[in-house]
Every structure is written in C-alpha cells, then in structure tokens.
Amino acid sequence: RAAEQEEALEERRKVNQARLEQTPRHRPAIGLCYRCGEPGHLARDCPAPSPQPRSGPRRPQAAGNASGMGQ
C-alpha cells in the first residue's frame, strides 16, 4: 500500500513538472520595471517621474462601520 502511494505521488510530480515546462510565462523577465519597462530596477525604485493622479470626479468611499454588518 505504501509503495502504491509513493508511486502515485511520483507520477503526480512528473505530470506537474511537465505542466510547468509547457506553461508560458506571463510576467516579464526578472529585473524589468513594471512602471517604465526598463531593465535593471523594479517599479518601487523607478527613476521615471511618478504618474500624476487623474483629475476629475472621484468615487466616494463607503462610510460606516463594518462591525455592524450582518445584523
């Protein structure tokens, strides 16, 4: 019984590894900035100027106390 479980576990490992090798990478290479896209730094360290906040109407934030919910 233990040998069967070990064999099943090993088979799952092989399937997972094969899946990982076939999965496309959807994120940029390590070291690319998410803000400007340049290599060598991350967004938190980006030397590019910070984007200006958008002007215009802002959505009001909900007021209230979450502790009163569900009563």
N, CA, C and O atoms as a Tripos MOL2 file, in Angstrom:
@<TRIPOS>MOLECULE
protein
  284   283    71     0     0
PROTEIN
NO_CHARGES

@<TRIPOS>ATOM
      1 N           0.8350   -1.2030    0.0000 N.3       1 ARG1
      2 CA          0.0000    0.0000    0.0000 C.3       1 ARG1
      3 C           0.8700    1.2530    0.0000 C.2       1 ARG1
      4 O           0.6020    2.1740   -0.7720 O.2       1 ARG1
      5 N           1.8930    1.3190    0.8320 N.am      2 ALA2
      6 CA          2.7730    2.4810    0.8820 C.3       2 ALA2
      7 C           3.5150    2.6430   -0.4420 C.2       2 ALA2
      8 O           3.7380    3.7640   -0.8990 O.2       2 ALA2
      9 N           3.8920    1.5360   -1.0490 N.am      3 ALA3
     10 CA          4.5960    1.5930   -2.3300 C.3       3 ALA3
     11 C           3.6810    2.1640   -3.4150 C.2       3 ALA3
     12 O           4.1330    2.9170   -4.2780 O.2       3 ALA3
     13 N           2.3920    1.8050   -3.3690 N.am      4 GLU4
     14 CA          1.4340    2.3370   -4.3450 C.3       4 GLU4
     15 C           1.2590    3.8440   -4.1720 C.2       4 GLU4
     16 O           1.1740    4.5850   -5.1510 O.2       4 GLU4
     17 N           1.2060    4.2860   -2.9230 N.am      5 GLN5
     18 CA          1.0600    5.7170   -2.6600 C.3       5 GLN5
     19 C           2.2920    6.4820   -3.1420 C.2       5 GLN5
     20 O           2.1750    7.5560   -3.7310 O.2       5 GLN5
     21 N           3.4520    5.9260   -2.8890 N.am      6 GLU6
     22 CA          4.6940    6.5670   -3.3280 C.3       6 GLU6
     23 C           4.7560    6.6300   -4.8550 C.2       6 GLU6
     24 O           5.1880    7.6340   -5.4230 O.2       6 GLU6
     25 N           4.3300    5.5740   -5.5020 N.am      7 GLU7
     26 CA          4.3250    5.5380   -6.9600 C.3       7 GLU7
     27 C           3.3460    6.5790   -7.5290 C.2       7 GLU7
     28 O           3.6580    7.2550   -8.5100 O.2       7 GLU7
     29 N           2.1770    6.7040   -6.9170 N.am      8 ALA8
     30 CA          1.1870    7.6940   -7.3550 C.3       8 ALA8
     31 C           1.7180    9.1090   -7.1470 C.2       8 ALA8
     32 O           1.5170    9.9840   -7.9900 O.2       8 ALA8
     33 N           2.3890    9.3260   -6.0330 N.am      9 LEU9
     34 CA          2.9620   10.6370   -5.7480 C.3       9 LEU9
     35 C           4.0340   10.9910   -6.7770 C.2       9 LEU9
     36 O           4.0870   12.1240   -7.2540 O.2       9 LEU9
     37 N           4.8690   10.0460   -7.1110 N.am     10 GLU10
     38 CA          5.9160   10.2810   -8.1060 C.3      10 GLU10
     39 C           5.3020   10.5810   -9.4730 C.2      10 GLU10
     40 O           5.8030   11.4360  -10.2020 O.2      10 GLU10
     41 N           4.2400    9.8930   -9.8170 N.am     11 GLU11
     42 CA          3.5660   10.1480  -11.0950 C.3      11 GLU11
     43 C           2.9900   11.5630  -11.1320 C.2      11 GLU11
     44 O           3.0810   12.2430  -12.1540 O.2      11 GLU11
     45 N           2.4000   12.0060  -10.0260 N.am     12 ARG12
     46 CA          1.8640   13.3730   -9.9570 C.3      12 ARG12
     47 C           2.9830   14.4030  -10.0920 C.2      12 ARG12
     48 O           2.8100   15.4350  -10.7400 O.2      12 ARG12
     49 N           4.1210   14.1210   -9.4810 N.am     13 ARG13
     50 CA          5.2690   15.0310   -9.6020 C.3      13 ARG13
     51 C           5.7000   15.1700  -11.0630 C.2      13 ARG13
     52 O           5.9750   16.2720  -11.5370 O.2      13 ARG13
     53 N           5.7540   14.0480  -11.7600 N.am     14 LYS14
     54 CA          6.1570   14.0740  -13.1690 C.3      14 LYS14
     55 C           5.1590   14.8680  -14.0080 C.2      14 LYS14
     56 O           5.5540   15.6570  -14.8670 O.2      14 LYS14
     57 N           3.8710   14.6600  -13.7580 N.am     15 VAL15
     58 CA          2.8350   15.3840  -14.5000 C.3      15 VAL15
     59 C           2.9340   16.8760  -14.2150 C.2      15 VAL15
     60 O           2.8630   17.6900  -15.1360 O.2      15 VAL15
     61 N           3.0980   17.2400  -12.9500 N.am     16 ASN16
     62 CA          3.2110   18.6530  -12.5910 C.3      16 ASN16
     63 C           4.4430   19.2920  -13.2200 C.2      16 ASN16
     64 O           4.3740   20.4240  -13.6980 O.2      16 ASN16
     65 N           5.5590   18.5900  -13.2250 N.am     17 GLN17
     66 CA          6.7810   19.1180  -13.8250 C.3      17 GLN17
     67 C           6.5890   19.3320  -15.3210 C.2      17 GLN17
     68 O           7.0070   20.3560  -15.8610 O.2      17 GLN17
     69 N           5.9610   18.3750  -15.9890 N.am     18 ALA18
     70 CA          5.7140   18.5120  -17.4260 C.3      18 ALA18
     71 C           4.8030   19.7050  -17.6920 C.2      18 ALA18
     72 O           5.0090   20.4370  -18.6600 O.2      18 ALA18
     73 N           3.8040   19.9060  -16.8470 N.am     19 ARG19
     74 CA          2.8840   21.0330  -16.9920 C.3      19 ARG19
     75 C           3.6250   22.3600  -16.8270 C.2      19 ARG19
     76 O           3.3960   23.3070  -17.5790 O.2      19 ARG19
     77 N           4.5150   22.4150  -15.8380 N.am     20 LEU20
     78 CA          5.2810   23.6360  -15.6080 C.3      20 LEU20
     79 C           6.1650   23.9730  -16.8010 C.2      20 LEU20
     80 O           6.3140   25.1400  -17.1640 O.2      20 LEU20
     81 N           6.7430   22.9580  -17.4000 N.am     21 GLU21
     82 CA          7.6310   23.1810  -18.5330 C.3      21 GLU21
     83 C           6.8760   23.6700  -19.7570 C.2      21 GLU21
     84 O           7.4630   24.3250  -20.6180 O.2      21 GLU21
     85 N           5.5780   23.3650  -19.8550 N.am     22 GLN22
     86 CA          4.7800   23.7770  -21.0070 C.3      22 GLN22
     87 C           4.0540   25.0960  -20.7740 C.2      22 GLN22
     88 O           3.5700   25.7000  -21.7300 O.2      22 GLN22
     89 N           3.9660   25.5580  -19.5330 N.am     23 THR23
     90 CA          3.2320   26.7730  -19.2110 C.3      23 THR23
     91 C           4.0080   27.9950  -19.6770 C.2      23 THR23
     92 O           5.1710   28.1670  -19.3120 O.2      23 THR23
     93 N           3.3690   28.8570  -20.4910 N.am     24 PRO24
     94 CA          4.0710   30.0810  -20.8990 C.3      24 PRO24
     95 C           4.2170   31.0280  -19.7240 C.2      24 PRO24
     96 O           3.3850   31.0490  -18.8160 O.2      24 PRO24
     97 N           5.2520   31.7870  -19.7540 N.am     25 ARG25
     98 CA          5.4930   32.7650  -18.6940 C.3      25 ARG25
     99 C           4.7740   34.0580  -19.0720 C.2      25 ARG25
    100 O           5.0190   34.6090  -20.1450 O.2      25 ARG25
    101 N           3.8930   34.5440  -18.2020 N.am     26 HIS26
    102 CA          3.1200   35.7430  -18.4980 C.3      26 HIS26
    103 C           3.6770   36.9790  -17.8210 C.2      26 HIS26
    104 O           3.1110   38.0620  -17.9650 O.2      26 HIS26
    105 N           4.7400   36.8490  -17.1060 N.am     27 ARG27
    106 CA          5.3030   38.0190  -16.4470 C.3      27 ARG27
    107 C           6.6340   38.3620  -17.1040 C.2      27 ARG27
    108 O           7.2910   37.4950  -17.6800 O.2      27 ARG27
    109 N           7.0220   39.6090  -17.0170 N.am     28 PRO28
    110 CA          8.2860   39.9870  -17.6430 C.3      28 PRO28
    111 C           9.4770   39.3300  -16.9570 C.2      28 PRO28
    112 O           9.3720   38.8390  -15.8330 O.2      28 PRO28
    113 N          10.5850   39.3290  -17.6390 N.am     29 ALA29
    114 CA         11.7980   38.7540  -17.0700 C.3      29 ALA29
    115 C          12.1520   39.4770  -15.7770 C.2      29 ALA29
    116 O          11.8260   40.6510  -15.5980 O.2      29 ALA29
    117 N          12.8080   38.7790  -14.9020 N.am     30 ILE30
    118 CA         13.2090   39.3710  -13.6250 C.3      30 ILE30
    119 C          14.0700   40.5930  -13.9020 C.2      30 ILE30
    120 O          14.9600   40.5610  -14.7520 O.2      30 ILE30
    121 N          13.7990   41.6630  -13.1800 N.am     31 GLY31
    122 CA         14.5860   42.8670  -13.3290 C.3      31 GLY31
    123 C          13.9460   43.9180  -14.2140 C.2      31 GLY31
    124 O          14.4970   45.0100  -14.3510 O.2      31 GLY31
    125 N          12.7900   43.6270  -14.8280 N.am     32 LEU32
    126 CA         12.1180   44.6490  -15.6270 C.3      32 LEU32
    127 C          11.1710   45.4360  -14.7360 C.2      32 LEU32
    128 O          10.4560   44.8730  -13.9070 O.2      32 LEU32
    129 N          11.1820   46.7290  -14.9230 N.am     33 CYS33
    130 CA         10.3320   47.6230  -14.1440 C.3      33 CYS33
    131 C           8.9030   47.5450  -14.6680 C.2      33 CYS33
    132 O           8.6890   47.6320  -15.8770 O.2      33 CYS33
    133 N           7.9310   47.3860  -13.7910 N.am     34 TYR34
    134 CA          6.5330   47.3450  -14.1970 C.3      34 TYR34
    135 C           6.0180   48.7430  -14.5630 C.2      34 TYR34
    136 O           5.0030   48.8550  -15.2500 O.2      34 TYR34
    137 N           6.6780   49.7830  -14.1320 N.am     35 ARG35
    138 CA          6.2250   51.1440  -14.4320 C.3      35 ARG35
    139 C           6.7100   51.6040  -15.8060 C.2      35 ARG35
    140 O           5.9090   52.0380  -16.6340 O.2      35 ARG35
    141 N           8.0360   51.5090  -16.0550 N.am     36 CYS36
    142 CA          8.5790   52.0310  -17.3170 C.3      36 CYS36
    143 C           9.0150   50.9310  -18.2820 C.2      36 CYS36
    144 O           9.2410   51.2030  -19.4610 O.2      36 CYS36
    145 N           9.1360   49.6900  -17.7980 N.am     37 GLY37
    146 CA          9.5150   48.5790  -18.6560 C.3      37 GLY37
    147 C          11.0060   48.4330  -18.8880 C.2      37 GLY37
    148 O          11.4330   47.5360  -19.6150 O.2      37 GLY37
    149 N          11.8010   49.2970  -18.2840 N.am     38 GLU38
    150 CA         13.2510   49.2380  -18.4700 C.3      38 GLU38
    151 C          13.8700   48.1870  -17.5490 C.2      38 GLU38
    152 O          13.3820   47.9700  -16.4400 O.2      38 GLU38
    153 N          14.9380   47.5370  -18.0010 N.am     39 PRO39
    154 CA         15.6170   46.5560  -17.1510 C.3      39 PRO39
    155 C          16.4880   47.2410  -16.1110 C.2      39 PRO39
    156 O          16.8230   48.4190  -16.2360 O.2      39 PRO39
    157 N          16.8470   46.4850  -15.0890 N.am     40 GLY40
    158 CA         17.8250   46.9680  -14.1160 C.3      40 GLY40
    159 C          17.2570   47.4960  -12.8210 C.2      40 GLY40
    160 O          18.0100   47.7450  -11.8800 O.2      40 GLY40
    161 N          15.9590   47.6750  -12.7440 N.am     41 HIS41
    162 CA         15.3540   48.1300  -11.4930 C.3      41 HIS41
    163 C          13.8930   47.6930  -11.4680 C.2      41 HIS41
    164 O          13.3330   47.2800  -12.4830 O.2      41 HIS41
    165 N          13.2990   47.7920  -10.3070 N.am     42 LEU42
    166 CA         11.8910   47.4530  -10.1370 C.3      42 LEU42
    167 C          11.0830   48.7350  -10.0020 C.2      42 LEU42
    168 O          11.6510   49.8100   -9.8090 O.2      42 LEU42
    169 N           9.7650   48.6290  -10.1030 N.am     43 ALA43
    170 CA          8.8940   49.8070  -10.0810 C.3      43 ALA43
    171 C           9.1050   50.6500   -8.8340 C.2      43 ALA43
    172 O           9.0700   51.8780   -8.9140 O.2      43 ALA43
    173 N           9.3220   50.0240   -7.6900 N.am     44 ARG44
    174 CA          9.4820   50.8040   -6.4560 C.3      44 ARG44
    175 C          10.7450   51.6640   -6.4770 C.2      44 ARG44
    176 O          10.8380   52.6450   -5.7400 O.2      44 ARG44
    177 N          11.7280   51.2950   -7.3280 N.am     45 ASP45
    178 CA         12.9780   52.0400   -7.4360 C.3      45 ASP45
    179 C          13.0750   52.8100   -8.7550 C.2      45 ASP45
    180 O          14.1530   53.2840   -9.1110 O.2      45 ASP45
    181 N          11.9710   52.9380   -9.4800 N.am     46 CYS46
    182 CA         11.9830   53.5330  -10.8140 C.3      46 CYS46
    183 C          12.3680   55.0090  -10.7630 C.2      46 CYS46
    184 O          11.7880   55.7760   -9.9940 O.2      46 CYS46
    185 N          13.3540   55.4130  -11.5870 N.am     47 PRO47
    186 CA         13.7500   56.8210  -11.6180 C.3      47 PRO47
    187 C          12.8030   57.6820  -12.4520 C.2      47 PRO47
    188 O          12.8920   58.9090  -12.4100 O.2      47 PRO47
    189 N          11.9050   57.0630  -13.2010 N.am     48 ALA48
    190 CA         10.9600   57.8300  -14.0180 C.3      48 ALA48
    191 C          10.0240   58.6110  -13.1040 C.2      48 ALA48
    192 O           9.7340   58.1750  -11.9890 O.2      48 ALA48
    193 N           9.5530   59.7610  -13.5710 N.am     49 PRO49
    194 CA          8.6390   60.5480  -12.7330 C.3      49 PRO49
    195 C           7.3770   59.7560  -12.4140 C.2      49 PRO49
    196 O           6.8950   58.9710  -13.2300 O.2      49 PRO49
    197 N           6.8590   59.9740  -11.2290 N.am     50 SER50
    198 CA          5.6290   59.2990  -10.8180 C.3      50 SER50
    199 C           4.4760   59.7820  -11.6760 C.2      50 SER50
    200 O           4.4110   60.9640  -12.0140 O.2      50 SER50
    201 N           3.5660   58.8890  -12.0340 N.am     51 PRO51
    202 CA          2.4120   59.3190  -12.8140 C.3      51 PRO51
    203 C           1.5550   60.2840  -11.9940 C.2      51 PRO51
    204 O           1.3840   60.1090  -10.7880 O.2      51 PRO51
    205 N           1.0230   61.2950  -12.6620 N.am     52 GLN52
    206 CA          0.1800   62.2740  -11.9790 C.3      52 GLN52
    207 C          -1.1910   61.6560  -11.7190 C.2      52 GLN52
    208 O          -1.7180   60.9360  -12.5670 O.2      52 GLN52
    209 N          -1.7670   61.9330  -10.5580 N.am     53 PRO53
    210 CA         -3.1100   61.4120  -10.2940 C.3      53 PRO53
    211 C          -4.0970   62.0170  -11.2850 C.2      53 PRO53
    212 O          -3.9690   63.1760  -11.6790 O.2      53 PRO53
    213 N          -5.0740   61.2240  -11.6780 N.am     54 ARG54
    214 CA         -6.0760   61.7030  -12.6240 C.3      54 ARG54
    215 C          -6.9840   62.7100  -11.9460 C.2      54 ARG54
    216 O          -7.3700   62.5460  -10.7890 O.2      54 ARG54
    217 N          -7.3150   63.7530  -12.6850 N.am     55 SER55
    218 CA         -8.2490   64.7270  -12.1370 C.3      55 SER55
    219 C          -9.6510   64.3280  -12.5700 C.2      55 SER55
    220 O          -9.8330   63.5420  -13.4990 O.2      55 SER55
    221 N         -10.6150   64.8730  -11.8950 N.am     56 GLY56
    222 CA        -11.9910   64.5620  -12.2290 C.3      56 GLY56
    223 C         -12.7120   64.0260  -11.0130 C.2      56 GLY56
    224 O         -12.1470   63.9410   -9.9220 O.2      56 GLY56
    225 N         -13.9580   63.6680  -11.2120 N.am     57 PRO57
    226 CA        -14.7380   63.1950  -10.0580 C.3      57 PRO57
    227 C         -14.1790   61.8970   -9.5080 C.2      57 PRO57
    228 O         -13.8030   60.9900  -10.2500 O.2      57 PRO57
    229 N         -14.1370   61.8370   -8.2180 N.am     58 ARG58
    230 CA        -13.6750   60.6250   -7.5500 C.3      58 ARG58
    231 C         -14.8790   59.9200   -6.9690 C.2      58 ARG58
    232 O         -15.8540   60.5520   -6.5620 O.2      58 ARG58
    233 N         -14.8010   58.6230   -6.9360 N.am     59 ARG59
    234 CA        -15.8930   57.8660   -6.3310 C.3      59 ARG59
    235 C         -15.7980   58.0050   -4.8240 C.2      59 ARG59
    236 O         -14.7210   57.8400   -4.2510 O.2      59 ARG59
    237 N         -16.9040   58.3040   -4.1820 N.am     60 PRO60
    238 CA        -16.8590   58.4180   -2.7210 C.3      60 PRO60
    239 C         -16.6100   57.0570   -2.0900 C.2      60 PRO60
    240 O         -17.0820   56.0290   -2.5760 O.2      60 PRO60
    241 N         -15.8700   57.0760   -1.0130 N.am     61 GLN61
    242 CA        -15.6290   55.8350   -0.2970 C.3      61 GLN61
    243 C         -16.8170   55.5470    0.6010 C.2      61 GLN61
    244 O         -17.4630   56.4630    1.1110 O.2      61 GLN61
    245 N         -17.0940   54.2920    0.7850 N.am     62 ALA62
    246 CA        -18.2150   53.9020    1.6300 C.3      62 ALA62
    247 C         -17.9380   54.3150    3.0630 C.2      62 ALA62
    248 O         -16.8430   54.1160    3.5890 O.2      62 ALA62
    249 N         -18.9410   54.8850    3.6730 N.am     63 ALA63
    250 CA        -18.8160   55.2880    5.0690 C.3      63 ALA63
    251 C         -19.5170   54.2520    5.9290 C.2      63 ALA63
    252 O         -20.4520   53.5880    5.4810 O.2      63 ALA63
    253 N         -19.0740   54.1230    7.1320 N.am     64 GLY64
    254 CA        -19.7470   53.2010    8.0380 C.3      64 GLY64
    255 C         -18.7640   52.3590    8.7970 C.2      64 GLY64
    256 O         -17.5470   52.5100    8.6850 O.2      64 GLY64
    257 N         -19.3240   51.4780    9.5650 N.am     65 ASN65
    258 CA        -18.5340   50.6250   10.4260 C.3      65 ASN65
    259 C         -18.8280   49.1840   10.0600 C.2      65 ASN65
    260 O         -19.9830   48.7590   10.1000 O.2      65 ASN65
    261 N         -17.8200   48.4380    9.7110 N.am     66 ALA66
    262 CA        -18.0010   47.0550    9.2870 C.3      66 ALA66
    263 C         -18.4910   46.1680   10.4180 C.2      66 ALA66
    264 O         -19.0210   45.0870   10.1620 O.2      66 ALA66
    265 N         -18.3290   46.5970   11.6620 N.am     67 SER67
    266 CA        -18.7400   45.7400   12.7730 C.3      67 SER67
    267 C         -20.2550   45.6210   12.8660 C.2      67 SER67
    268 O         -20.7540   44.7010   13.5140 O.2      67 SER67
    269 N         -20.9870   46.5140   12.2480 N.am     68 GLY68
    270 CA        -22.4420   46.4560   12.3010 C.3      68 GLY68
    271 C         -23.0490   45.6350   11.1850 C.2      68 GLY68
    272 O         -24.2720   45.5250   11.0970 O.2      68 GLY68
    273 N         -22.2320   45.0610   10.3380 N.am     69 MET69
    274 CA        -22.7550   44.3010    9.2100 C.3      69 MET69
    275 C         -23.3200   42.9720    9.6670 C.2      69 MET69
    276 O         -22.8490   42.3790   10.6370 O.2      69 MET69
    277 N         -24.3320   42.5150    8.9570 N.am     70 GLY70
    278 CA        -24.8950   41.2000    9.2350 C.3      70 GLY70
    279 C         -25.8850   41.1810   10.3740 C.2      70 GLY70
    280 O         -26.2510   40.1080   10.8540 O.2      70 GLY70
    281 N         -26.3220   42.3240   10.8140 N.am     71 GLN71
    282 CA        -27.2810   42.3330   11.9190 C.3      71 GLN71
    283 C         -28.6520   42.6510   11.4240 C.2      71 GLN71
    284 O         -29.5960   42.7040   12.2130 O.2      71 GLN71
@<TRIPOS>BOND
     1     1     2 1
     2     2     3 1
     3     3     4 2
     4     3     5 am
     5     5     6 1
     6     6     7 1
     7     7     8 2
     8     7     9 am
     9     9    10 1
    10    10    11 1
    11    11    12 2
    12    11    13 am
    13    13    14 1
    14    14    15 1
    15    15    16 2
    16    15    17 am
    17    17    18 1
    18    18    19 1
    19    19    20 2
    20    19    21 am
    21    21    22 1
    22    22    23 1
    23    23    24 2
    24    23    25 am
    25    25    26 1
    26    26    27 1
    27    27    28 2
    28    27    29 am
    29    29    30 1
    30    30    31 1
    31    31    32 2
    32    31    33 am
    33    33    34 1
    34    34    35 1
    35    35    36 2
    36    35    37 am
    37    37    38 1
    38    38    39 1
    39    39    40 2
    40    39    41 am
    41    41    42 1
    42    42    43 1
    43    43    44 2
    44    43    45 am
    45    45    46 1
    46    46    47 1
    47    47    48 2
    48    47    49 am
    49    49    50 1
    50    50    51 1
    51    51    52 2
    52    51    53 am
    53    53    54 1
    54    54    55 1
    55    55    56 2
    56    55    57 am
    57    57    58 1
    58    58    59 1
    59    59    60 2
    60    59    61 am
    61    61    62 1
    62    62    63 1
    63    63    64 2
    64    63    65 am
    65    65    66 1
    66    66    67 1
    67    67    68 2
    68    67    69 am
    69    69    70 1
    70    70    71 1
    71    71    72 2
    72    71    73 am
    73    73    74 1
    74    74    75 1
    75    75    76 2
    76    75    77 am
    77    77    78 1
    78    78    79 1
    79    79    80 2
    80    79    81 am
    81    81    82 1
    82    82    83 1
    83    83    84 2
    84    83    85 am
    85    85    86 1
    86    86    87 1
    87    87    88 2
    88    87    89 am
    89    89    90 1
    90    90    91 1
    91    91    92 2
    92    91    93 am
    93    93    94 1
    94    94    95 1
    95    95    96 2
    96    95    97 am
    97    97    98 1
    98    98    99 1
    99    99   100 2
   100    99   101 am
   101   101   102 1
   102   102   103 1
   103   103   104 2
   104   103   105 am
   105   105   106 1
   106   106   107 1
   107   107   108 2
   108   107   109 am
   109   109   110 1
   110   110   111 1
   111   111   112 2
   112   111   113 am
   113   113   114 1
   114   114   115 1
   115   115   116 2
   116   115   117 am
   117   117   118 1
   118   118   119 1
   119   119   120 2
   120   119   121 am
   121   121   122 1
   122   122   123 1
   123   123   124 2
   124   123   125 am
   125   125   126 1
   126   126   127 1
   127   127   128 2
   128   127   129 am
   129   129   130 1
   130   130   131 1
   131   131   132 2
   132   131   133 am
   133   133   134 1
   134   134   135 1
   135   135   136 2
   136   135   137 am
   137   137   138 1
   138   138   139 1
   139   139   140 2
   140   139   141 am
   141   141   142 1
   142   142   143 1
   143   143   144 2
   144   143   145 am
   145   145   146 1
   146   146   147 1
   147   147   148 2
   148   147   149 am
   149   149   150 1
   150   150   151 1
   151   151   152 2
   152   151   153 am
   153   153   154 1
   154   154   155 1
   155   155   156 2
   156   155   157 am
   157   157   158 1
   158   158   159 1
   159   159   160 2
   160   159   161 am
   161   161   162 1
   162   162   163 1
   163   163   164 2
   164   163   165 am
   165   165   166 1
   166   166   167 1
   167   167   168 2
   168   167   169 am
   169   169   170 1
   170   170   171 1
   171   171   172 2
   172   171   173 am
   173   173   174 1
   174   174   175 1
   175   175   176 2
   176   175   177 am
   177   177   178 1
   178   178   179 1
   179   179   180 2
   180   179   181 am
   181   181   182 1
   182   182   183 1
   183   183   184 2
   184   183   185 am
   185   185   186 1
   186   186   187 1
   187   187   188 2
   188   187   189 am
   189   189   190 1
   190   190   191 1
   191   191   192 2
   192   191   193 am
   193   193   194 1
   194   194   195 1
   195   195   196 2
   196   195   197 am
   197   197   198 1
   198   198   199 1
   199   199   200 2
   200   199   201 am
   201   201   202 1
   202   202   203 1
   203   203   204 2
   204   203   205 am
   205   205   206 1
   206   206   207 1
   207   207   208 2
   208   207   209 am
   209   209   210 1
   210   210   211 1
   211   211   212 2
   212   211   213 am
   213   213   214 1
   214   214   215 1
   215   215   216 2
   216   215   217 am
   217   217   218 1
   218   218   219 1
   219   219   220 2
   220   219   221 am
   221   221   222 1
   222   222   223 1
   223   223   224 2
   224   223   225 am
   225   225   226 1
   226   226   227 1
   227   227   228 2
   228   227   229 am
   229   229   230 1
   230   230   231 1
   231   231   232 2
   232   231   233 am
   233   233   234 1
   234   234   235 1
   235   235   236 2
   236   235   237 am
   237   237   238 1
   238   238   239 1
   239   239   240 2
   240   239   241 am
   241   241   242 1
   242   242   243 1
   243   243   244 2
   244   243   245 am
   245   245   246 1
   246   246   247 1
   247   247   248 2
   248   247   249 am
   249   249   250 1
   250   250   251 1
   251   251   252 2
   252   251   253 am
   253   253   254 1
   254   254   255 1
   255   255   256 2
   256   255   257 am
   257   257   258 1
   258   258   259 1
   259   259   260 2
   260   259   261 am
   261   261   262 1
   262   262   263 1
   263   263   264 2
   264   263   265 am
   265   265   266 1
   266   266   267 1
   267   267   268 2
   268   267   269 am
   269   269   270 1
   270   270   271 1
   271   271   272 2
   272   271   273 am
   273   273   274 1
   274   274   275 1
   275   275   276 2
   276   275   277 am
   277   277   278 1
   278   278   279 1
   279   279   280 2
   280   279   281 am
   281   281   282 1
   282   282   283 1
   283   283   284 2
@<TRIPOS>SUBSTRUCTURE
     1 ARG1         2 RESIDUE 1 A ARG
     2 ALA2         6 RESIDUE 1 A ALA
     3 ALA3        10 RESIDUE 1 A ALA
     4 GLU4        14 RESIDUE 1 A GLU
     5 GLN5        18 RESIDUE 1 A GLN
     6 GLU6        22 RESIDUE 1 A GLU
     7 GLU7        26 RESIDUE 1 A GLU
     8 ALA8        30 RESIDUE 1 A ALA
     9 LEU9        34 RESIDUE 1 A LEU
    10 GLU10       38 RESIDUE 1 A GLU
    11 GLU11       42 RESIDUE 1 A GLU
    12 ARG12       46 RESIDUE 1 A ARG
    13 ARG13       50 RESIDUE 1 A ARG
    14 LYS14       54 RESIDUE 1 A LYS
    15 VAL15       58 RESIDUE 1 A VAL
    16 ASN16       62 RESIDUE 1 A ASN
    17 GLN17       66 RESIDUE 1 A GLN
    18 ALA18       70 RESIDUE 1 A ALA
    19 ARG19       74 RESIDUE 1 A ARG
    20 LEU20       78 RESIDUE 1 A LEU
    21 GLU21       82 RESIDUE 1 A GLU
    22 GLN22       86 RESIDUE 1 A GLN
    23 THR23       90 RESIDUE 1 A THR
    24 PRO24       94 RESIDUE 1 A PRO
    25 ARG25       98 RESIDUE 1 A ARG
    26 HIS26      102 RESIDUE 1 A HIS
    27 ARG27      106 RESIDUE 1 A ARG
    28 PRO28      110 RESIDUE 1 A PRO
    29 ALA29      114 RESIDUE 1 A ALA
    30 ILE30      118 RESIDUE 1 A ILE
    31 GLY31      122 RESIDUE 1 A GLY
    32 LEU32      126 RESIDUE 1 A LEU
    33 CYS33      130 RESIDUE 1 A CYS
    34 TYR34      134 RESIDUE 1 A TYR
    35 ARG35      138 RESIDUE 1 A ARG
    36 CYS36      142 RESIDUE 1 A CYS
    37 GLY37      146 RESIDUE 1 A GLY
    38 GLU38      150 RESIDUE 1 A GLU
    39 PRO39      154 RESIDUE 1 A PRO
    40 GLY40      158 RESIDUE 1 A GLY
    41 HIS41      162 RESIDUE 1 A HIS
    42 LEU42      166 RESIDUE 1 A LEU
    43 ALA43      170 RESIDUE 1 A ALA
    44 ARG44      174 RESIDUE 1 A ARG
    45 ASP45      178 RESIDUE 1 A ASP
    46 CYS46      182 RESIDUE 1 A CYS
    47 PRO47      186 RESIDUE 1 A PRO
    48 ALA48      190 RESIDUE 1 A ALA
    49 PRO49      194 RESIDUE 1 A PRO
    50 SER50      198 RESIDUE 1 A SER
    51 PRO51      202 RESIDUE 1 A PRO
    52 GLN52      206 RESIDUE 1 A GLN
    53 PRO53      210 RESIDUE 1 A PRO
    54 ARG54      214 RESIDUE 1 A ARG
    55 SER55      218 RESIDUE 1 A SER
    56 GLY56      222 RESIDUE 1 A GLY
    57 PRO57      226 RESIDUE 1 A PRO
    58 ARG58      230 RESIDUE 1 A ARG
    59 ARG59      234 RESIDUE 1 A ARG
    60 PRO60      238 RESIDUE 1 A PRO
    61 GLN61      242 RESIDUE 1 A GLN
    62 ALA62      246 RESIDUE 1 A ALA
    63 ALA63      250 RESIDUE 1 A ALA
    64 GLY64      254 RESIDUE 1 A GLY
    65 ASN65      258 RESIDUE 1 A ASN
    66 ALA66      262 RESIDUE 1 A ALA
    67 SER67      266 RESIDUE 1 A SER
    68 GLY68      270 RESIDUE 1 A GLY
    69 MET69      274 RESIDUE 1 A MET
    70 GLY70      278 RESIDUE 1 A GLY
    71 GLN71      282 RESIDUE 1 A GLN
